[in-house]
Amino acid sequence: MFGIVRPCTHRLSEGLKAEWMAHLCGLCLALRSDHGQFARIVTNYDGLIVSVLTEAQTERTPAQRRTAGPCPLRAMRTAPVARGEGARLAAAVSLVLASAKVRDHVADRDGLLKRRPVAAAARRVAAGWDRAGARTGAQLGFDTALLVDAVDRQTGIELLAGPGTPLLTVTEPTETATAAAFAHTAVLAGKPQNAAPLAEAGRLFGRLAHLLDAVEDQEADAASGAWNPLTATGTSRTEARRLCDDALRGVRLALRDAEFTDGELTHVLLAHELRRSVDRAFATDVCSHRSGGLAAEGLTSPGTAGHPSGGRHTASFGPPPGNPYAPSGPGAPFGPPQPPPEPPRDRRGLIAGCLACTCQMCCGTFDDPWSRQRREGLCSQCDCGDCCDGCSNCGDCGGCCDGCDCCDCGCDCGC
């Protein structure tokens, strides 16, 4: 799963979480329906934004959802998923983007791709994805040749780039490709007046995707000797951050000029979560919260009674022993009163549990695939904050949050 917009579902309301998952599963199933099971490996977080944008510009109808059958990635549960032209466009774009990513890794001779037979096989897979994306794009009136041309030009630009080359020269092919994809959502939705602002939002989104990928990979690229746009052009991370912040503002302003029927999820993803992606890439977004808080682990913050330092003392293997002569408590002959035992659960075996593993283990609430107990995903260990944190200063939003009810935090910042 690749992509720069990876929202922690704890920051989304239940309704928005369900919508986001519907588009993610819809993209995956559109890839399977049009291009076979293997194509599902190109499912990505950024591609689903194309599906979200298309639906945000149209009136909601029952035909936009269908109930998908049980899936191992949903712990063998059914779920409503997005369908229609938006999901299919997202699938076509994802195939071409994945093809570009494979070609990039082949050019950089990453890992096993240093070996000629593996690289040749990867090129054949990428070419097949290009053809598959072109077929679906043609059915939707979208010429994926724009994307393929951008991929081809990217290689030539990187060969010529060097110290002093403007960084935006290197990001231009990616910007052009994403601008075309975003703009075509307006065509599918029957809102041609939205094509220009969405093209601008897509252009800047492509810039961000390219820059954040460069920032996150710079150290690894230096260690492996791979080409990196920041290193090659001599661009500092400070300048890269400035360009990212400018692009964030531009995306928000472009979205304000577009007309949406229901743009709530679009706003959350492209106004709030996109900023978090930038903060994450530049290591300015720190996670420190643990599930249930410190109290759930038997720890308290300094300043509470019962410990010389103000904290509550906790032994290495549990609470300190109590009075051995007390009638009850930890040191009593029969121990403290115990809660009734939990009823036995129908545990799955090893293989059945593995088959029921779900992507919601990363973010969300899920059933343990073996014990079937309800558990919190890995993101519960993050200090997710709330969606208003995406604007460090509400005056910095450029009015993007006017009339938005994306957060339930009760803040008065106008978000």
DRENMAR-998935 format. One record per residue (C-alpha): residue number from 1; x negated, z negated, y negated. Coordinates in Angstrom, 1 decimal. Example, Ala and Ser with C-alpha at 12.3 -4.5 7.8 and 13.67 -1.06 7.14 Angstrom:
BEGIN
atom num->1; east->-12.3; up->-7.8; north->4.5 .
atom num->2; east->-13.7; up->-7.1; north->1.1 .
% end
This chain:
BEGIN
atom num->1; east->0.0; up->0.0; north->0.0 .
atom num->2; east->-1.7; up->1.2; north->-3.2 .
atom num->3; east->-0.5; up->1.1; north->-6.8 .
atom num->4; east->-1.1; up->-0.9; north->-9.9 .
atom num->5; east->2.4; up->-2.3; north->-10.5 .
atom num->6; east->2.8; up->-4.9; north->-7.8 .
atom num->7; east->5.3; up->-7.5; north->-9.0 .
atom num->8; east->5.5; up->-10.9; north->-7.4 .
atom num->9; east->9.1; up->-11.1; north->-6.3 .
atom num->10; east->9.2; up->-14.8; north->-7.5 .
atom num->11; east->9.3; up->-13.4; north->-11.0 .
atom num->12; east->12.3; up->-11.2; north->-10.3 .
atom num->13; east->15.9; up->-12.4; north->-10.2 .
atom num->14; east->17.6; up->-12.0; north->-6.9 .
atom num->15; east->19.4; up->-8.9; north->-8.1 .
atom num->16; east->16.2; up->-7.2; north->-9.4 .
atom num->17; east->14.3; up->-8.2; north->-6.2 .
atom num->18; east->17.0; up->-6.5; north->-4.1 .
atom num->19; east->16.8; up->-3.4; north->-6.3 .
atom num->20; east->13.0; up->-3.2; north->-6.2 .
atom num->21; east->13.0; up->-3.5; north->-2.4 .
atom num->22; east->15.8; up->-0.9; north->-2.2 .
atom num->23; east->13.6; up->1.6; north->-4.0 .
atom num->24; east->10.5; up->0.7; north->-1.9 .
atom num->25; east->12.3; up->1.1; north->1.4 .
atom num->26; east->14.1; up->4.2; north->0.1 .
atom num->27; east->10.7; up->5.8; north->-0.7 .
atom num->28; east->9.5; up->4.9; north->2.8 .
atom num->29; east->12.5; up->6.3; north->4.5 .
atom num->30; east->12.6; up->9.5; north->2.4 .
atom num->31; east->9.0; up->10.1; north->3.5 .
atom num->32; east->10.1; up->9.7; north->7.1 .
atom num->33; east->13.2; up->11.9; north->6.8 .
atom num->34; east->11.5; up->14.8; north->5.1 .
atom num->35; east->7.9; up->14.6; north->6.5 .
atom num->36; east->7.8; up->12.5; north->9.7 .
atom num->37; east->6.7; up->9.0; north->10.7 .
atom num->38; east->3.0; up->9.5; north->9.8 .
atom num->39; east->3.9; up->10.3; north->6.2 .
atom num->40; east->5.2; up->6.8; north->5.7 .
atom num->41; east->1.6; up->5.5; north->5.3 .
atom num->42; east->1.6; up->7.0; north->1.8 .
atom num->43; east->4.3; up->4.6; north->0.6 .
atom num->44; east->3.0; up->3.0; north->-2.6 .
atom num->45; east->4.2; up->0.8; north->-5.4 .
atom num->46; east->3.7; up->3.2; north->-8.2 .
atom num->47; east->5.6; up->6.1; north->-6.5 .
atom num->48; east->8.8; up->4.1; north->-6.4 .
atom num->49; east->8.8; up->3.9; north->-10.2 .
atom num->50; east->9.9; up->7.6; north->-10.1 .
atom num->51; east->12.9; up->6.6; north->-8.0 .
atom num->52; east->13.6; up->3.7; north->-10.4 .
atom num->53; east->13.5; up->5.9; north->-13.5 .
atom num->54; east->15.8; up->8.5; north->-12.0 .
atom num->55; east->18.4; up->6.0; north->-11.1 .
atom num->56; east->18.1; up->4.1; north->-14.4 .
atom num->57; east->19.3; up->7.2; north->-16.2 .
atom num->58; east->22.4; up->7.8; north->-14.1 .
atom num->59; east->25.7; up->6.1; north->-13.5 .
atom num->60; east->25.6; up->3.9; north->-10.4 .
atom num->61; east->27.7; up->5.3; north->-7.5 .
atom num->62; east->28.0; up->4.2; north->-3.9 .
atom num->63; east->26.3; up->7.4; north->-2.8 .
atom num->64; east->23.0; up->6.1; north->-4.3 .
atom num->65; east->22.7; up->3.4; north->-1.5 .
atom num->66; east->22.9; up->3.5; north->2.2 .
atom num->67; east->22.5; up->0.7; north->4.8 .
atom num->68; east->19.2; up->1.2; north->6.7 .
atom num->69; east->18.9; up->0.1; north->10.3 .
atom num->70; east->16.6; up->-2.8; north->11.4 .
atom num->71; east->13.0; up->-2.3; north->10.6 .
atom num->72; east->9.9; up->-4.4; north->11.7 .
atom num->73; east->8.8; up->-4.6; north->8.0 .
atom num->74; east->12.1; up->-6.3; north->7.2 .
atom num->75; east->11.9; up->-8.7; north->10.2 .
atom num->76; east->14.3; up->-6.4; north->12.0 .
atom num->77; east->17.0; up->-6.7; north->9.4 .
atom num->78; east->19.3; up->-4.1; north->7.9 .
atom num->79; east->19.2; up->-3.6; north->4.2 .
atom num->80; east->20.6; up->-1.4; north->1.4 .
atom num->81; east->18.1; up->1.3; north->0.4 .
atom num->82; east->18.0; up->3.9; north->-2.4 .
atom num->83; east->18.6; up->7.5; north->-1.5 .
atom num->84; east->19.0; up->10.8; north->-3.3 .
atom num->85; east->16.9; up->13.0; north->-5.4 .
atom num->86; east->15.0; up->10.2; north->-7.1 .
atom num->87; east->13.7; up->8.9; north->-3.7 .
atom num->88; east->12.8; up->12.4; north->-2.6 .
atom num->89; east->10.9; up->13.2; north->-5.8 .
atom num->90; east->9.1; up->9.9; north->-5.4 .
atom num->91; east->8.2; up->10.9; north->-1.8 .
atom num->92; east->6.8; up->14.3; north->-3.0 .
atom num->93; east->4.8; up->12.8; north->-5.7 .
atom num->94; east->3.4; up->10.1; north->-3.4 .
atom num->95; east->2.2; up->12.7; north->-0.9 .
atom num->96; east->0.3; up->14.6; north->-3.5 .
atom num->97; east->-1.1; up->11.4; north->-5.0 .
atom num->98; east->-2.2; up->10.2; north->-1.6 .
atom num->99; east->-3.8; up->13.6; north->-1.0 .
atom num->100; east->-5.7; up->13.1; north->-4.2 .
atom num->101; east->-6.9; up->9.7; north->-3.2 .
atom num->102; east->-8.1; up->11.0; north->0.2 .
atom num->103; east->-10.0; up->13.9; north->-1.5 .
atom num->104; east->-11.6; up->11.4; north->-3.9 .
atom num->105; east->-12.8; up->9.2; north->-1.0 .
atom num->106; east->-14.1; up->12.3; north->0.8 .
atom num->107; east->-16.0; up->13.4; north->-2.4 .
atom num->108; east->-17.5; up->9.8; north->-2.7 .
atom num->109; east->-18.4; up->9.8; north->1.0 .
atom num->110; east->-16.8; up->6.3; north->1.4 .
atom num->111; east->-17.1; up->4.5; north->4.7 .
atom num->112; east->-16.4; up->6.7; north->7.8 .
atom num->113; east->-15.9; up->9.7; north->5.5 .
atom num->114; east->-19.7; up->10.0; north->5.3 .
atom num->115; east->-19.4; up->11.7; north->8.7 .
atom num->116; east->-18.6; up->15.4; north->8.6 .
atom num->117; east->-16.1; up->15.5; north->11.4 .
atom num->118; east->-14.1; up->12.6; north->9.9 .
atom num->119; east->-14.3; up->14.1; north->6.4 .
atom num->120; east->-13.1; up->17.5; north->7.7 .
atom num->121; east->-10.1; up->15.8; north->9.4 .
atom num->122; east->-9.3; up->13.9; north->6.2 .
atom num->123; east->-9.3; up->17.2; north->4.3 .
atom num->124; east->-6.9; up->18.7; north->6.7 .
atom num->125; east->-4.5; up->15.7; north->6.4 .
atom num->126; east->-4.7; up->15.9; north->2.6 .
atom num->127; east->-4.0; up->19.7; north->2.6 .
atom num->128; east->-1.0; up->19.0; north->4.9 .
atom num->129; east->0.3; up->16.4; north->2.5 .
atom num->130; east->-0.1; up->18.9; north->-0.4 .
atom num->131; east->2.0; up->21.5; north->1.4 .
atom num->132; east->4.7; up->18.9; north->2.4 .
atom num->133; east->5.0; up->17.6; north->-1.2 .
atom num->134; east->5.3; up->21.2; north->-2.4 .
atom num->135; east->8.2; up->21.9; north->-0.1 .
atom num->136; east->10.2; up->18.9; north->-1.2 .
atom num->137; east->9.2; up->19.4; north->-4.8 .
atom num->138; east->10.5; up->23.0; north->-4.7 .
atom num->139; east->13.8; up->21.8; north->-3.3 .
atom num->140; east->14.1; up->19.5; north->-6.3 .
atom num->141; east->13.0; up->22.1; north->-8.9 .
atom num->142; east->9.6; up->20.3; north->-9.4 .
atom num->143; east->6.4; up->22.3; north->-9.2 .
atom num->144; east->3.8; up->20.1; north->-7.5 .
atom num->145; east->1.2; up->22.7; north->-8.4 .
atom num->146; east->0.9; up->20.8; north->-11.6 .
atom num->147; east->-0.3; up->17.8; north->-9.6 .
atom num->148; east->-2.6; up->19.8; north->-7.3 .
atom num->149; east->-4.1; up->21.5; north->-10.3 .
atom num->150; east->-4.8; up->18.2; north->-12.0 .
atom num->151; east->-6.5; up->16.9; north->-8.8 .
atom num->152; east->-8.7; up->20.0; north->-8.7 .
atom num->153; east->-9.6; up->19.8; north->-12.3 .
atom num->154; east->-10.5; up->16.1; north->-11.9 .
atom num->155; east->-13.4; up->16.9; north->-9.6 .
atom num->156; east->-14.9; up->19.4; north->-12.1 .
atom num->157; east->-14.5; up->17.1; north->-15.0 .
atom num->158; east->-16.3; up->14.3; north->-13.1 .
atom num->159; east->-19.2; up->16.6; north->-12.3 .
atom num->160; east->-19.7; up->17.4; north->-16.0 .
atom num->161; east->-19.1; up->13.9; north->-17.4 .
atom num->162; east->-22.0; up->11.8; north->-18.5 .
atom num->163; east->-23.1; up->9.2; north->-21.1 .
atom num->164; east->-21.2; up->9.9; north->-24.3 .
atom num->165; east->-18.3; up->11.8; north->-22.6 .
atom num->166; east->-15.1; up->10.4; north->-24.0 .
atom num->167; east->-13.4; up->8.3; north->-21.3 .
atom num->168; east->-10.0; up->9.9; north->-22.1 .
atom num->169; east->-11.5; up->13.3; north->-21.1 .
atom num->170; east->-11.9; up->11.9; north->-17.6 .
atom num->171; east->-8.4; up->10.4; north->-17.4 .
atom num->172; east->-6.6; up->13.6; north->-18.7 .
atom num->173; east->-5.8; up->15.1; north->-15.3 .
atom num->174; east->-4.2; up->11.9; north->-14.1 .
atom num->175; east->-2.2; up->11.6; north->-17.4 .
atom num->176; east->-1.0; up->15.2; north->-17.1 .
atom num->177; east->0.2; up->14.7; north->-13.5 .
atom num->178; east->2.1; up->11.5; north->-14.1 .
atom num->179; east->3.6; up->12.9; north->-17.3 .
atom num->180; east->5.1; up->15.8; north->-15.3 .
atom num->181; east->6.5; up->13.4; north->-12.6 .
atom num->182; east->8.1; up->11.0; north->-15.2 .
atom num->183; east->9.6; up->13.9; north->-17.2 .
atom num->184; east->11.2; up->15.5; north->-14.2 .
atom num->185; east->13.3; up->12.3; north->-13.6 .
atom num->186; east->15.2; up->13.2; north->-16.7 .
atom num->187; east->15.9; up->16.7; north->-15.3 .
atom num->188; east->17.2; up->15.2; north->-12.1 .
atom num->189; east->19.4; up->12.7; north->-14.0 .
atom num->190; east->20.8; up->15.4; north->-16.3 .
atom num->191; east->19.3; up->13.7; north->-19.4 .
atom num->192; east->17.0; up->16.5; north->-20.8 .
atom num->193; east->16.7; up->14.5; north->-24.1 .
atom num->194; east->14.7; up->11.9; north->-22.2 .
atom num->195; east->12.1; up->14.4; north->-20.9 .
atom num->196; east->9.8; up->14.0; north->-24.0 .
atom num->197; east->9.7; up->10.2; north->-24.2 .
atom num->198; east->9.4; up->9.8; north->-20.4 .
atom num->199; east->6.5; up->12.4; north->-20.4 .
atom num->200; east->4.7; up->10.2; north->-23.0 .
atom num->201; east->5.4; up->7.1; north->-20.9 .
atom num->202; east->4.1; up->8.9; north->-17.8 .
atom num->203; east->1.0; up->10.1; north->-19.6 .
atom num->204; east->0.1; up->6.6; north->-20.7 .
atom num->205; east->1.0; up->5.2; north->-17.3 .
atom num->206; east->-1.4; up->7.7; north->-15.7 .
atom num->207; east->-4.1; up->6.6; north->-18.1 .
atom num->208; east->-3.6; up->3.0; north->-17.2 .
atom num->209; east->-3.7; up->3.8; north->-13.5 .
atom num->210; east->-7.0; up->5.6; north->-13.8 .
atom num->211; east->-8.6; up->3.0; north->-16.0 .
atom num->212; east->-7.5; up->0.0; north->-13.9 .
atom num->213; east->-8.7; up->1.7; north->-10.8 .
atom num->214; east->-12.1; up->2.2; north->-12.5 .
atom num->215; east->-12.3; up->-1.4; north->-13.7 .
atom num->216; east->-11.4; up->-2.9; north->-10.3 .
atom num->217; east->-13.8; up->-0.6; north->-8.4 .
atom num->218; east->-16.8; up->-0.7; north->-10.8 .
atom num->219; east->-18.8; up->-3.3; north->-9.0 .
atom num->220; east->-18.1; up->-1.9; north->-5.5 .
atom num->221; east->-18.9; up->1.6; north->-6.8 .
atom num->222; east->-22.2; up->0.4; north->-8.2 .
atom num->223; east->-23.1; up->-1.2; north->-4.9 .
atom num->224; east->-22.3; up->1.9; north->-2.9 .
atom num->225; east->-23.6; up->4.4; north->-5.4 .
atom num->226; east->-20.1; up->6.0; north->-5.8 .
atom num->227; east->-19.1; up->7.7; north->-9.1 .
atom num->228; east->-17.2; up->5.5; north->-11.5 .
atom num->229; east->-15.9; up->6.7; north->-14.9 .
atom num->230; east->-16.8; up->3.6; north->-16.8 .
atom num->231; east->-20.4; up->3.6; north->-15.5 .
atom num->232; east->-20.8; up->7.4; north->-15.8 .
atom num->233; east->-19.6; up->7.6; north->-19.4 .
atom num->234; east->-21.3; up->4.4; north->-20.5 .
atom num->235; east->-17.9; up->2.9; north->-21.5 .
atom num->236; east->-17.9; up->-0.9; north->-21.9 .
atom num->237; east->-15.1; up->-3.0; north->-20.3 .
atom num->238; east->-14.2; up->-4.2; north->-23.9 .
atom num->239; east->-13.5; up->-0.6; north->-24.8 .
atom num->240; east->-11.6; up->0.0; north->-21.6 .
atom num->241; east->-9.4; up->-3.0; north->-22.3 .
atom num->242; east->-8.7; up->-1.7; north->-25.8 .
atom num->243; east->-7.6; up->1.6; north->-24.4 .
atom num->244; east->-5.4; up->-0.2; north->-21.8 .
atom num->245; east->-3.7; up->-2.4; north->-24.5 .
atom num->246; east->-3.1; up->0.7; north->-26.6 .
atom num->247; east->-1.5; up->2.4; north->-23.6 .
atom num->248; east->0.7; up->-0.6; north->-22.9 .
atom num->249; east->2.1; up->-0.5; north->-26.4 .
atom num->250; east->2.6; up->3.2; north->-26.2 .
atom num->251; east->4.6; up->2.9; north->-22.9 .
atom num->252; east->6.9; up->0.3; north->-24.5 .
atom num->253; east->7.5; up->2.5; north->-27.6 .
atom num->254; east->8.2; up->5.6; north->-25.4 .
atom num->255; east->10.7; up->3.7; north->-23.3 .
atom num->256; east->12.6; up->2.6; north->-26.5 .
atom num->257; east->13.1; up->6.3; north->-27.3 .
atom num->258; east->14.7; up->7.1; north->-23.9 .
atom num->259; east->18.4; up->6.5; north->-23.1 .
atom num->260; east->19.0; up->4.5; north->-19.9 .
atom num->261; east->22.3; up->3.7; north->-18.3 .
atom num->262; east->20.7; up->0.6; north->-16.7 .
atom num->263; east->17.1; up->0.2; north->-17.6 .
atom num->264; east->16.6; up->-3.5; north->-16.7 .
atom num->265; east->14.3; up->-2.9; north->-13.7 .
atom num->266; east->12.5; up->-0.2; north->-15.5 .
atom num->267; east->11.8; up->-2.5; north->-18.4 .
atom num->268; east->10.6; up->-5.3; north->-16.1 .
atom num->269; east->8.2; up->-3.0; north->-14.3 .
atom num->270; east->6.8; up->-1.0; north->-17.2 .
atom num->271; east->7.0; up->-3.6; north->-20.0 .
atom num->272; east->6.2; up->-6.8; north->-18.2 .
atom num->273; east->4.6; up->-6.1; north->-14.9 .
atom num->274; east->2.4; up->-3.4; north->-16.2 .
atom num->275; east->0.8; up->-5.9; north->-18.6 .
atom num->276; east->0.2; up->-8.2; north->-15.7 .
atom num->277; east->-1.5; up->-5.4; north->-13.9 .
atom num->278; east->-3.9; up->-5.1; north->-16.8 .
atom num->279; east->-4.5; up->-8.8; north->-16.9 .
atom num->280; east->-5.1; up->-8.9; north->-13.2 .
atom num->281; east->-7.7; up->-6.1; north->-13.4 .
atom num->282; east->-9.6; up->-7.7; north->-16.2 .
atom num->283; east->-9.4; up->-11.1; north->-14.5 .
atom num->284; east->-7.3; up->-12.7; north->-17.3 .
atom num->285; east->-4.4; up->-13.6; north->-15.1 .
atom num->286; east->-5.2; up->-16.7; north->-13.1 .
atom num->287; east->-3.2; up->-18.1; north->-10.2 .
atom num->288; east->-3.3; up->-21.9; north->-9.7 .
atom num->289; east->0.1; up->-22.9; north->-8.4 .
atom num->290; east->0.7; up->-23.9; north->-4.8 .
atom num->291; east->3.9; up->-23.8; north->-2.9 .
atom num->292; east->6.0; up->-26.9; north->-3.5 .
atom num->293; east->3.5; up->-28.2; north->-6.1 .
atom num->294; east->0.9; up->-30.9; north->-5.5 .
atom num->295; east->3.6; up->-33.5; north->-4.7 .
atom num->296; east->4.5; up->-31.5; north->-1.6 .
atom num->297; east->1.0; up->-32.1; north->-0.3 .
atom num->298; east->1.0; up->-35.8; north->-1.0 .
atom num->299; east->-1.1; up->-35.5; north->-4.1 .
atom num->300; east->-0.3; up->-36.4; north->-7.7 .
atom num->301; east->-1.9; up->-35.8; north->-10.9 .
atom num->302; east->-4.2; up->-38.4; north->-12.6 .
atom num->303; east->-2.4; up->-41.0; north->-14.5 .
atom num->304; east->-0.1; up->-42.3; north->-11.8 .
atom num->305; east->-0.3; up->-45.8; north->-10.5 .
atom num->306; east->-1.9; up->-47.0; north->-7.3 .
atom num->307; east->-5.4; up->-45.6; north->-7.7 .
atom num->308; east->-8.4; up->-46.6; north->-9.8 .
atom num->309; east->-8.5; up->-43.2; north->-11.4 .
atom num->310; east->-4.8; up->-43.2; north->-12.0 .
atom num->311; east->-4.0; up->-41.0; north->-9.0 .
atom num->312; east->-2.3; up->-42.0; north->-5.7 .
atom num->313; east->-4.8; up->-42.7; north->-2.9 .
atom num->314; east->-4.3; up->-40.5; north->0.2 .
atom num->315; east->-6.4; up->-41.0; north->3.3 .
atom num->316; east->-8.2; up->-38.2; north->5.0 .
atom num->317; east->-5.7; up->-38.0; north->7.9 .
atom num->318; east->-2.6; up->-39.3; north->6.2 .
atom num->319; east->-1.3; up->-42.2; north->4.1 .
atom num->320; east->-3.2; up->-45.5; north->4.0 .
atom num->321; east->-2.2; up->-48.0; north->6.6 .
atom num->322; east->0.5; up->-50.5; north->5.5 .
atom num->323; east->0.7; up->-54.3; north->6.2 .
atom num->324; east->0.3; up->-54.6; north->10.0 .
atom num->325; east->2.7; up->-57.6; north->9.9 .
atom num->326; east->5.5; up->-56.0; north->8.0 .
atom num->327; east->8.7; up->-55.4; north->10.0 .
atom num->328; east->8.6; up->-51.7; north->9.1 .
atom num->329; east->6.2; up->-49.2; north->7.5 .
atom num->330; east->3.2; up->-47.3; north->8.7 .
atom num->331; east->1.6; up->-50.3; north->10.3 .
atom num->332; east->4.7; up->-51.7; north->12.1 .
atom num->333; east->4.7; up->-51.8; north->15.9 .
atom num->334; east->7.3; up->-49.0; north->16.0 .
atom num->335; east->6.3; up->-47.3; north->12.8 .
atom num->336; east->8.7; up->-46.4; north->9.9 .
atom num->337; east->12.1; up->-45.1; north->10.6 .
atom num->338; east->11.8; up->-41.5; north->11.8 .
atom num->339; east->14.1; up->-38.6; north->10.9 .
atom num->340; east->16.1; up->-37.1; north->13.7 .
atom num->341; east->14.2; up->-34.4; north->15.5 .
atom num->342; east->14.9; up->-30.8; north->14.6 .
atom num->343; east->17.0; up->-28.9; north->17.1 .
atom num->344; east->14.9; up->-26.7; north->19.4 .
atom num->345; east->14.4; up->-23.1; north->18.1 .
atom num->346; east->14.3; up->-19.9; north->20.1 .
atom num->347; east->10.7; up->-19.0; north->19.7 .
atom num->348; east->9.6; up->-15.4; north->20.0 .
atom num->349; east->6.7; up->-14.5; north->22.2 .
atom num->350; east->3.4; up->-13.1; north->20.9 .
atom num->351; east->4.3; up->-9.4; north->21.1 .
atom num->352; east->7.9; up->-9.9; north->19.8 .
atom num->353; east->6.6; up->-12.0; north->16.9 .
atom num->354; east->4.1; up->-9.3; north->15.9 .
atom num->355; east->6.8; up->-6.6; north->16.0 .
atom num->356; east->8.9; up->-8.7; north->13.6 .
atom num->357; east->6.1; up->-9.3; north->11.1 .
atom num->358; east->7.4; up->-8.3; north->7.6 .
atom num->359; east->5.8; up->-7.1; north->4.4 .
atom num->360; east->7.8; up->-9.9; north->2.7 .
atom num->361; east->5.2; up->-12.3; north->4.1 .
atom num->362; east->3.2; up->-11.3; north->1.0 .
atom num->363; east->6.0; up->-11.8; north->-1.5 .
atom num->364; east->9.4; up->-13.2; north->-0.9 .
atom num->365; east->11.1; up->-15.5; north->1.5 .
atom num->366; east->11.0; up->-14.5; north->5.2 .
atom num->367; east->11.8; up->-15.7; north->8.7 .
atom num->368; east->8.7; up->-16.8; north->10.6 .
atom num->369; east->8.4; up->-14.0; north->13.2 .
atom num->370; east->7.6; up->-16.5; north->15.9 .
atom num->371; east->9.5; up->-19.8; north->15.1 .
atom num->372; east->12.2; up->-18.1; north->13.0 .
atom num->373; east->12.0; up->-20.8; north->10.4 .
atom num->374; east->12.5; up->-19.9; north->6.7 .
atom num->375; east->9.1; up->-19.7; north->4.9 .
atom num->376; east->7.7; up->-18.7; north->1.5 .
atom num->377; east->5.4; up->-15.7; north->1.2 .
atom num->378; east->1.8; up->-15.8; north->0.1 .
atom num->379; east->2.9; up->-15.3; north->-3.5 .
atom num->380; east->4.4; up->-18.8; north->-3.5 .
atom num->381; east->0.8; up->-20.0; north->-4.0 .
atom num->382; east->0.6; up->-18.1; north->-7.3 .
atom num->383; east->1.4; up->-19.4; north->-10.7 .
atom num->384; east->3.9; up->-16.7; north->-11.2 .
atom num->385; east->5.1; up->-17.8; north->-14.6 .
atom num->386; east->8.2; up->-16.0; north->-15.9 .
atom num->387; east->8.8; up->-12.5; north->-17.1 .
atom num->388; east->8.5; up->-13.5; north->-20.8 .
atom num->389; east->4.8; up->-14.3; north->-20.2 .
atom num->390; east->4.2; up->-10.5; north->-20.2 .
atom num->391; east->4.2; up->-10.6; north->-24.0 .
atom num->392; east->1.7; up->-13.1; north->-25.2 .
atom num->393; east->3.4; up->-12.9; north->-28.5 .
atom num->394; east->6.9; up->-11.7; north->-28.7 .
atom num->395; east->6.0; up->-10.0; north->-31.9 .
atom num->396; east->3.6; up->-7.9; north->-29.8 .
atom num->397; east->6.4; up->-6.4; north->-27.8 .
atom num->398; east->7.3; up->-3.9; north->-30.5 .
atom num->399; east->11.0; up->-4.9; north->-30.0 .
atom num->400; east->10.9; up->-3.9; north->-26.4 .
atom num->401; east->12.8; up->-6.9; north->-25.3 .
atom num->402; east->15.7; up->-6.6; north->-27.6 .
atom num->403; east->18.9; up->-7.2; north->-25.7 .
atom num->404; east->17.0; up->-7.7; north->-22.4 .
atom num->405; east->18.3; up->-10.3; north->-20.0 .
atom num->406; east->15.4; up->-9.9; north->-17.5 .
atom num->407; east->14.5; up->-13.5; north->-17.7 .
atom num->408; east->16.5; up->-16.7; north->-17.0 .
atom num->409; east->13.9; up->-19.0; north->-18.5 .
atom num->410; east->16.1; up->-19.9; north->-21.5 .
atom num->411; east->13.4; up->-19.0; north->-24.0 .
atom num->412; east->14.3; up->-18.0; north->-27.5 .
atom num->413; east->11.7; up->-15.3; north->-27.8 .
atom num->414; east->14.4; up->-12.5; north->-27.8 .
atom num->415; east->13.4; up->-11.3; north->-24.3 .
% end
